[in-house]
Amino acid sequence: MPPPPAALDAHLAEELELLDAAALRRRLFPIQSGAGPEVLIDGRRYLLLSSNNYLGLATHPALRAAACRAIEQYGCGTGASRLIAGHLDLHAAVEAKLAAFKGTDAALLFPSGYQANVGTISALVGRGDHVYSDALNHASIIDGCRLSRASVHVYPHRDVRALEAELAASAPGGRRLIVTDSVFSMDGDRAPLAALAALAEQYHSWLMVDEAHATGVLGARGAGLAEADGVSERVDVHLGTLGKALGSAGAYVAGSRALIDWLVNRARSFVYTTGLAPAAAAAAGAALDIIVAEPARRDALARNATRLRAGLRALGFDAGGDTHIIAVIVGDTRATLRLGDALRTRGVLAQPIRPPTVPEGTARLRVTPMATHDESQIDRALASFAEAGRESGVLR
């Protein structure tokens, strides 16, 4: 007889020790303030360079007021899934606003981007179908592909030729879905959407684009990379989050009326979960108004990112990406942790990103300025990086 399994706590303690030994254990730390340009941790102020609150809307007075009004009218929660009793007229109003923003027939709110990706992909493809996914897509896309039970084809990052070879070699029959992030969350680069749209049309495939890190930031109206690249009408499934540039929480899928009706019936992560909290929905609706009315926020974010990236490169850092996400690649995990710690002692919060979130040998700091950072704060960040880089041994 095999020996009995170790007690749960003992087993997990051993696994956690292995993570510690590999410098891969993650820990939570409480922040005592809102996600502004600076935050309070243990009574000390830190310059925040690790937030997805790209436009600074999470603490905007209009979003706060909208959330408070929604709580007064609807309470704190919906109390049910939206197919039971949790569908509010507020949800419907924000969905209509999102559809107009994205230029689609309809939209649907989900409680999170993870749920939106998992539910949408698994509702669109299944056994006998094919899904084609960029190698650096977000974990929620990866999990959605796996859960769909379709044949999954992972193509090298942004490699259009490799994707075309996969499409051409796939067995005929079944549905085909190409899915990609628009702005990749850990590298800050952009998907080649025009080329992907052309392949989708050539090979009779659907194209799904996750605009999580582009919604509110890119495009003439902030509607995302598809808008910026002029391919919005060629994308079948638009997805994005409300918890990044929009400063709230939740996610959306936008597209045809048939798509949205299908997801209402077949996206398990929508059907079997409680409706999005009223405060979050209302805050997102207020954020959409600000994004359209105040393009200067996008301009300020772009300026800050350009200045910070150029300054980091001038110091000698490998600072990649061409958007508001700056990937400061260090490579070695322990050296990355040392750099992050050295920055934190100087009052700068730029969190290390380690495997498995990024591939082995590519540990980094994911640096994200905000539209609401001023020039003196960017200067402070660069001075801190210069000192921390030398102290940690990352800069020679």
Secondary structure, DSSP 8 states (H G I E B T S, - for coil): -------HHHHHHHHHHHHHHTT---------S-SSSEEEETTEEEEE-B-S-TTSGGG-HHHHHHHHHHHHHH-S---SBTTTT---HHHHHHHHHHHHHHTSSEEEEES-HHHHHHHHHHHH--TT-EEEEETT--HHHHHHHHHHTSEEEEE-TT-HHHHHHHHHHS-SSS-EEEEEESB-TTT--B--HHHHHHHHHHTT-EEEEE-TTTTTTSSTTS--HHHHTT-GGG-SEEEEESSSTT-S--EEEEE-HHHHHHHHHH-HHHHTSB---HHHHHHHHHHHHHHHH-THHHHHHHHHHHHHHHHHHHHT-EEE-SSS-EEEEEESHHHHHHHHHHHHHTTEE--EE-TTTS-TT-EEEEEB--TT--HHHHHHHHHHHHHHHHHHTS--
